Structures are given as C-alpha cells and as structure tokens.
C-alpha cells in the first residue's frame, strides 16, 4: 500500500525541533522531505551526548529523534548560487517549511512573496517563536522561554514550589504537529483553488492553545489556576497514590468509578458520604478525601492494587521509567520501537487501514543527498 503523501515534495529550511518535527511527520506520511542544512549542519547534530555513529557520521540522538526519513543537502544561503539552488528546488515543490526569524529569508529572495512568483501552488509554512506580527515578532523563540511565557510553567509543579517545565520541549512538538495539520489543510484547499498560501505558526500561540481546560478555567472565572502537583484541577480522585512499594496513578472520571474504588479499598461508606458524592464535592474537599484514600492505598502492593482496579474497571496505571516503557508488552506489540539501519527510532503513532507509513529510512547524514538533488554539482 502507498503512503498517503506519496508524490508530495517538501523543502525543509528548518532546524532544532518544531520545524523538523513537522517535516518528519510529513516524511512518515510519505512525502519526500529535503532537509536543507548549512555546512555545519542542524544545530541538534551536536546536542549530545548521547551520540549515534552511522557510516562515519556522528550525530546526536536528539537529531535522530526528529529527522527520520529525510534527505539532507548542504547549501550556503548567503551566496547567489545557494539561493538559486533553493529557488530551483521550490519550482516543483509542494511545501516549504522554515523557522528563520521574521524577515530572515527576505534578504535572500526566499520569503513567501518572492517564491510564490515562481510557484503559485507553494504552501509556505513559517514557524517562529511569536508569529509574523505583533510587538514580540522580532524576538527569537525558545521552547523553555515559551513554556514560561504561555503560563504552562505556572500550572506545573507542586503547590508552593517553583514553576517547572515539562520533561520534553512540548511547545516545539505541539507547534510542529499544528503546523503539519495546517499544511495538510492547505493541501486539501489547493485542490479547489490551485493556489498555495502562507501559514504563520507561532510557538507562543500554540502553547496558549494547549492550555485547554486550564485556560478555560481561567477564562470562565477570572482566577489564575496555580500549581497543583499531581492533582487534577477538575476531577477527584485523579492523582498519584502511594502504595507500600511505590506509586501508581488512579484516575476516576465519574461517580461510579469513584464508588467502585471505595469498594476496592474497603471503605464503601466513603462512597456514600455526602461530602464526596459528586465530583464537584470531591474537588471541593479533595485534600480531606486524599488523606483518607491515601491511608488505604499505602496498605497495598502496587501490582495487586493495579490488578484490582483493572478487574473492576477503575482507570489506573503504573508510573514507568523509560526502560519499563520500551519493555512494556503493549508498546512491544504496537511496534513503537524501531531500528532503521541500526539507528533506534520511535514509531509515529499514526496507523491507517488502507495506507502505509514511510518508516524505513533513518535520519540522513549531513549532505548525504547532495549528489542526488544536485547531480550537476
């Protein structure tokens, strides 16, 4: 079976994570993605240790995490020859992804307004920290800073403790996913209009968008949510619980699940207590409820309590380290760990019934495809 984006050609003028993440997703979906790098390569090739060696090419594991399935060429965009090479590539390309500072490609004649005169069907996606306009447009954007500015760090961490970032660059990754979604929508619209368009993606916009229920909690009350550690702002009990040999997560989403939990923990009277009958009441009295339930869970072994929750349809799960994740039987069954020419990789989560993903090529060596893309070099 063919991949959904077979025949689509992408030029990636992006580095670090958000742009390359979008490019990798399109490559997984079958597009030919040509990654344009400087002679020094994408910055993340040096973001190690750890490093992975392949055919005398040493690049950081970080780079391999977001550049699977692409072709790499090296171009000096500051030279007329380099600029002409990109313009030639763009003439028969469908998509261009770039994450230069606002206006950074205009001096090379590689901005959207310049390139659309050469290819009116070009879908040109710009990814920046703050967008193409506004008072912060000229600032450089970094995930860590965006996590702070967007409010994400204000709701992450323990009550009374310092704000915390997430364990991965989540605003970069979400922006890459949003960018891919926008690109695919523009491809669909192009079927009707025959025209491409400019897509303006901002890390800050994306980070604010994924505030989700926490953003709505603020907008509906005017009160800024604070850090709650492992508690959920809108549900209870929905948290980490201590057992005699470690910790697990129990996540009740309705009154029936809560009452079954009380039965499992041998405190059925708690399930009938008026202070905890509804989710709203449980949220209101969460700390009292937590104290009582936690005393009960501390008497259980993790595995035994998880098993009881499973057989009684109470949502629960372990807190795994990464070695436990990649040895988990469900992860193994789903084939989430890949080996591409000996390079480890993590599978895209997308699965189709009538299509295949393109998951057979590792990240490219620097300039590996120069002679393929530029045979007259």
PyMOL commands that set and color helices and strands:
alter all, ss='L'
color gray80, all
select helices_A, chain A and resi 18-28+43-46+61-64+80-91+106-108+112-115+143-149+153-155+170-193+203-209+212-221+255-264+268-272+274-276+279-284+286-297+302-311+322-326+329-333+370-373
alter helices_A, ss='H'
color red, helices_A
select strands_A, chain A and resi 9-13+32-37+51-54+57-60+71-74+95-98+123-128+197-202+238-243+246-251+316-318+337-340+343-346
alter strands_A, ss='S'
color yellow, strands_A
deselect
rebuild
show_as cartoon
